[in-house]
Structure formats: structure tokens, C-alpha cells
Amino acid sequence: MENGCGASASAFKASDLRGILEYVPQYRDQTFVLAIDGSIIACENFANIVTDIAVLRSLGVNIVVVHGIGQQMREFQAEHGVKLSDIYGTNPVDEATLAAARQISAGVFQRIVDEFAAQEIRCVSTNAVRATEVGIISGVDYLNAGRIEKIDFKTIENLIALGMVPIFTPMATKRDGGICRINSDLLAAELSIGLNASKLIYITETCGLCVGSEKTVAVPIHEVRDMLESRKDDIDPRVLSKVVHSIKALESTCTRRAHILDGRQFACLLNELFDKVGCGTMIYADDYQKIRPATPDDISTIYNLSKISAQTQNLVYRSMEDIERDIGRYFVYEMDGSIVSFVSLLDLGEGCAELAGLHVQPFYQGHDVGSRMVEYVKMKAREGHFKKLFALSTKSAPFFSVCGFREVSADTLPAKRYEKYKNSRRNSRVFLYEVED
């Protein structure tokens, strides 16, 4: 079946409910900021995107929408035979262009409201964004072009708590009640940062971030910075602004993932979020730069932290000598020069490894430090060509389930590790992650 933009419905590979359920605990209660280009809102596939949004909300994901008006501005210019001073909110905006942008923005907003109503999604517009004039730059007066002065995040969070989807237009009011034109890509990034959104998703009319003829699928932020420095002219200009603002959001340390995907594809949101490969480009923050192999200088810190954790029976007690002997198997998460978490990766033989001794200092629990450590160990297990990664726990069963592990019988452990397990009498629950090549 073909949709109105020519994308095939069969492209949706996340139809297997079990595949979706793997991600549900990770996404529940998270906030995603969606920046949707005007060209996508004008596309017939927009109704399918709204269906994707309805699915996400049914799974407990909070959604915030920012819309663009670029295509509508171009069409207005051609239809009326006028020259607009700005299309995207990045150049000087004269009075005629401001008036056109205001009119067009209202129409695009109503299109979103209508599609949301068809899916019974409650949405709301708010003046929580306050702008001020860009002013004069290098002798050029930017007139009615605006920059963000303040965002009332508390109001937005209250609306989300009421089950509403806040929708933001690329227009914002000033202190005196006037209005400015602002760039929607920039606004989406600022909202993502301030709302501590876990994902910033740009939905546009390209297949993602392409550098020349090469499409990137998953790329760390430092590589994207390098692309901007060395190959900027090779990047599709339609996504350049989105790349720049993705970097800004990721550098804030609030947002961990930014996505750029083709909104003309059927089920593009669900494919990107619930399929291991996805359909667009994911840019991710350099969390791993905070994680490093432990050194002999870390032995006493790891010992002291593990001793405290052992007292509450969260970890098995390990002596200073044990830690010193195995220090090459430890990894630590360092923040501001202090170790806030540690974990070890043990070779169990038979192509198996164990994620052992994971500890996160109490102040940092609930801030994804533990899950990042688990993802790092998964990566190391993959690099070590292990086929199975085990984890044993007496108190953290829900955590390991969220991290993609499944509970298995203890006798699934390699023989030597199983004997050790029985002798410990801790009756730990055993979890297994199948390591993919």
C-alpha cells in the first residue's frame, strides 16, 4: 500500500509487538520534542505521523511539538508574486514577511489541531515562549526576526502533566505584546534542553544526515562536529540547521539523543524508535567519554564504595586485594573528577561474560548513569566477541529488564560460574543479554 507521499507501508518493521515492548520501559515518562517541518505537515503522510504520536502517548511518552512553515512561506511567495525577506526565521524579517508568517503559522497550527482531534489527542498552544528582537548584527538590522529571551518551562511541564501536547509555532510574543519570527529548529533545541527531553527529533524531507552520497545512521556528536568543520559543504543544506541545533541540545547534557528522519516515510517515528537500525540518523552524546578503564589509582575508591554497598547487600563484598587483582576488568564513570559509578566485565569462558559489581552512588541514581554503564559494558562485550552477557542481582531485577536483559534459570550459567553461584547461597536472580555481532 502506498501513502500520499509515495512511501511504502511495508517499511514498518517494528510491527512485532515483542520488539516494541522491549523499549516501552525505557521510554515511559520520557519527554520527546518533535520538530516537524512545514513540508511534512503539508504532506499526506502527516496523518500517519500523528498516528505514531498517538501510539507513543499510549505508551506513556510525553510529546512536545514545534512546527515549521518554510514550504508554506515559499508557496505564499510564489502565489502572491511577492518577495519575502526571510523564509526560515534566520534573516531580517520585514513587516510584510512578518504578517505573512503570522497568517501562515495560524493555518499550519490549525492543520495540526485538526489531525490531533482525529486521533483524540488533546493539544494546546501557549505563549510560554518570550522573544526579543535579534537587533543589529554587523550593521544589518534584523527588524522583526527574534531570539528567545525566556521560556516558562514550569507552565509547559504543568500542561504536560495534564495530559496535553503543547504545540509551538515559529512565532513568539515580546514583552510589549508584539510578535517576532523565530527559527523552529532553534526553538525545538531550546525546549528540549529546558524540558530535559531525552530525545530531540527533527522530522523533515530528507532520509537523515547525508554527507555527500553517504548516509549516517548512528554517529557520536564529536564526529558530527568534525563533519561541520571539514565537510560542511557536503552536508545537505536542508538539514544543516538541524545538525547545528542537535549539537547544541546534546552539549547541554540534558538531551542524550537527536534524530533526523524522513517524515514522508510511513511509520517513520515508530521505525526510528522501536527498530534497532531505525530509518533516519541518530546523533548521540559522548557519554562514553566519561567512562574509562579503571587504573591502580582508583582501587581505594572502588573498595570504599563497594564496601558501603556490600553492607546493604547490594554488592558482594570484595577485598582490597580482590579489586587490586582484577582492576584491569573494571570501568569507572567519572564526573567532575570524581568516580560516581563502577562496574566490571568478567570472562566466564565458553564465550560468556558477566556484568558484575555495578554500583552507582546514591546521588546519581535515577539519572541514567547505571544504564549508560550497562550499555558501555554491552559494547565492550561485543568488542570482546562474547556471545552471552550475564548479570546476577538480588535487588535490581526491574533495572536489568529495562536494559534489555531477560531472566533465565541459574543453570544457564557456564559450569564453573554455576558452581560458584550455588556455593554463595545468595539466590541471586540471573539475567542474560544475547550479544549481537
N, C-alpha and C positions, 0 to 999 in steps of 0.2 A: 504494500500500500504506500502511495506517495502522499506527502503532505503538500501544502501550498507552496513551499519553498524548494521542493524537489528532493527532500531528504527522505530516506527510506526508514519506515518504522521498524524494519527488521534489525536496524543498527543497535537497538536497545538490548544489550547483552546482560543487563542486571535483572532480568525477569525472574531469575531463580530466587525465590523468597529467602532461602537459606543464605545466599550471598549477601542480600540486603541486611538480614538480621545480624550478621557479623559486625556491621558498622553502627547499628542502632544505638548500643550503649555508649559509643564514642561520641555520637552527635547529639544525644538527648540533652536538652537545656543549653546547647551551644547557640551562639548568635552568628548568622551568616549575613553579610552585607552584599546584596546583589546590585551591580551597576549595569543597567540594561540600556544599550544604545537605542536611539530613536529608530534606526533602520530595522531593528529586531522587533520593536513594538509595532511597526507598520507591517511586519511580515505575518503571513497566515499562521506560521508556526508559533507565534506568541501565545496562542491559546493553549498549545501543548506545554509551553514553559510554565504557564500558570497552573496547569495540572501538576507538573513536577513540584511547584511550590506548595500546592495543597498536600501532596504526599509528604514532603519534608515537614510541614507543620503537623501532620497527623502523627509523625514520629517524634514530636517534641522539640523540633528545631525552631528557634526564633528567627524570623526573617525581617530584614530592613531593605527597602528598595529605593534606589536612586535611578532616575531615568534621564536619558539624554534627548536632544531634539535636533541633532545635526542634520539628518536626512530631511526632516520636515522644514528646516530653515533653507536648505538648498532648493527644495521644491517650491517654497514660497517665493524665493528669489527668481526662479525661472518663470513661475506662473504670473507674477506681477511685473516682471520686467524691471525690477529694481536691483540696485547694488547694495547689499548689506555689508556693513563694515566688519562684521565678525560672524562666524558660524558656530564656533565651539566654546566661546567664553574665555578665550585666551588673548584676544587682541582688543583694541579700542572699540567700544560699543557706543554708537551714536544714538540719538533719540529714536529715529525710525527703526533701527535694529532692535532697540530695547522694546519698543512697542510690539514689533513682530514676534520677538522671543516670548513676551508675556502672553500674547494671544495663542501662540503655538503650544506653549507649555501647558496652558489650561486644557487644550484639546487632547494632548497626549495623556495628561493625567486622567482625564475622563475616560479615555480608552482603557487605561489600566483598571480603573474603578469598575467599569462595565465587565471586564473579563474576570476580575476578582469576584464580583457579585454572582457570576455564573457558576463559580466554584464554592460559593458561600464562604468566602474569605473576607473577614472584616478588616478594613483598612482605614487609614486616617491621614490627612495632611496636617502639618503643623508648622508654625512659624518659630520653631526652636532654633533655627539657624539664623544668626545675625551677621550681616556683612557690612563692609565699608568699602569705599572706592579704592581701587588699586592706586590711583593718583598718577603722578607724572614719573615716568621712567626714561632715563636718557633723553630728556627733553620732549618726550611724547606723552600727551595727556590721554589716559586710557578711558576717560569720560565715565560711562556707566558700567564698565567692567568692574566686578567686585572681587574682593578677597574675604575669606572667612574671618570674622572678628571674634565670634563666640558661638558656642553650641551648648544648648541647655540639655545635657545628657540625662539629667535626672528626669526631666519630663518625658524624654524618649523611652527611658527604661520603664517608667510608670505605664506608658502606653503599651509597651511590650508585655508587661505583667498582666495587663487587662486582656491579653489575647489579640491585640491589634497588630497589623502590619503597617508601620509608619512608611509613608511614601514621600520622597523628597524630589522636588523639581530643581532644575538648574537656575532657579531664581531665589533670591533671598532679600529680606527686608533690612533696611538700615535703621539706625536709632531714631531718625526723624520720620520714619514711616515710608520713606521712599523705597525703591527697589533696585537691585543690581543683578546683572547677569553673571553667573559663576560657572566654572567648568565642572561638569558632573563627575569626571574621573577623580579630580581633586577632592570634591565633596565626599565621594564614596570612601576614599582613603582616610579622610579626617574622621568620618563616622566610625569606620572600622577600628581605628586607633582608640577613640574615646569610649566606644562601647565594649572594648576588649573582645571584639569579634574574633572567633577562631579562624574564620575564612572570609576573604575578600574575593568576590567572584565577578569578573568582567565578562559580560555576555555581549558579543559583538558579531561581525560578519566575516571573520577570518577563522581559520582552523586552529588558531592559537598563536604562539610566538614563533614566527619563522625568521630565520637568519639566512638570507639568500634563498635557496631552494630547500634548506634543511629545517625541518620542524623539530622543536624541542618538546619533550614530553614531561620530564621532571628535571628541574635544574635548580641548583642552590643559588642563593642570592649573590654570592661572590662571583660566580660565573656570569650572571646577568650583568653585574657591574662591569666586568671585563668586556662583555659584548658591547655595552654602551660606549665604552672608551675606544675600542679597537674596530668595531664593525657596525657602528651606528647607522651608516648609510645603507647597510644591507638589511636592516630591520624594516618590516612593513610599516609605513608611516601611520597606518590606521590603528596600530597597537602601541606605537611608541609612547604616547601619553600614559597608557595603561601600565606599561612596563615601568616607567619612571615612578608613578604613584604606587605601584605594587612594592617597589623597593622602599619607598618612604614608610608604608604601613608595616612592612616586615622589620625594618630597622627600629621600629618603636618597641619591639619585643612583646607587644600586646597581641598582634595578629601573627599567626605562625605559618599560614599558607595563603597564597594568592593564586587564583586560577584565571586563565583566559580561554574562553571556549566559544565555539561557533553556535550561535543561537538559532541558526537555520536548521540544525540537525534535530530530528525527533528525539525526545527524551534526553537532551544534551546534559541537563543538570543531573539527572539520575545516573546516567552513564559515567559522568565525571566523578561523582561522589561515591558510587557503590560498585564500581568496577575497578579492579586492581590496576588496569592500564589507563582507564579514562579515555576521554575523547579530545581533550584540549591540552593546554600546557599548565603545569603546576610549578610555581616558583616557591621554594621553601626557605625558611630562615635557617641560618647556620647554627642550629642547636648543637650540633656535634662538635663545633669548635670549643664548646665549653666542657666537653667530655674528653678526657685524656687517659692514657695508661698511668697507673699509679707508679710512684717511684719510692725508693727507700725512705725518702724524707716524709712520706705520707703514712708510714707504718704506725707511728704512735697515735696519729689522729684516727685512723681506721680502727685501731684497737680500742681506743677510748669510746668511740661512738658505738662500736659493736658490743662492747661490754654493757653499756647502758641499755641497748636494745635487747640483749640476752636476758637481762633482769626481768623484763616484761614478757619473756618467752616469744618475742617476735623473731629473734635470730638464735641460731645455735652458738653457744659460747666458743670463741676461738682465742687461743692464747697468743701472746705477742710472737712467740716462736712460730706458731702456725701461719700467722699472717706474714711474717718475715720470709718464711719458706715459699709462700705462694704469691708474693707481692706481684710477680710478673703476670698473674692471672686476674688482677684487679683493675677496675677502671673507676675513675672518680669524676664527679660533676663539680666543677669549681665555679664559684660566683663571687666576684669582688675579692678574689684571693683566698676565699675560704671554701673548704670542702663541705658541700651540702648533701651529697649523696655518694654512695659507692656500691659496687656490685662486682661479682667475679664470674668468670666463664671457665668451667671445669671440663676437661676432656675425659669422658667416661669410657672411651673406646667404642668399638663396634659402630663407628660413625655417629655416635651420640655425644651430646654435650649437656651441661647443666648450668642454668642461670641460678647462681647461688648467692646468698648473703646480701640481697638487695636491701638497702637502708636509705631512707630519706629523712632528714632532720625534720622534726615536727612542724617548725615554722613554714617549711616549704612544701608540706603535704597539701594536696589539693591544687597545686599549680603546675601539674603535668610533668614535674621533674621525674617521677618514677616511670611514667610511660615513655618518656624520652630515653631514659636509661635502658628500658626493655627494648626499644626499637634499635638502640645502638648495639646491644648485645646480639639481637637478631642479625644485624648487619655483619658483625664480627663472626657469628656462627656461619653465615653464608660465605664469607671470605675464607673461613677455615674448612669449607666443603663438608660441614657436618650435615647430616640428613635429618636428625631429630634433635630438638632442644627441649629439655625437661626443666620443670620448676617445681619445687616442693614447698608447700606452705601450710601452716596451721590456722592462719587468720586472714589471709588475703585472697581467698577464692574468687570473689567478685572482680577484683582487680585483674587477675590473670585472665579471666574470661573476657573482660573488656579488651585486653591486649592481644586477643586472638588465639589464646591457648584453649585447649579443651581438656576436661578432666578424664583421666584414664586410670585403669587399675594399676596398683603398685607393682605388680609382677610384670608390667610392661617395661620397667627399668632394666638396663643391662644387668647381668647376673651379679657382678661384684657390687654394683650400687644397690641392688635389691637386698643383698645380704646386710649391707651397712644400714639400709633403711629399717630392716626388721630388728636389728640389734639396738637401734636408737630408741625404739618404743615411743617415738613421738606421735606416731599415727598421722603423719602429715598427709595432706591430700596431694595427689600427683597430677601435674598438668603437662601437656605435650603440645609443642608447636612444630608442625611439619615445615622444615626449612626448604624454601624454593631456590633453585639454582638461578 
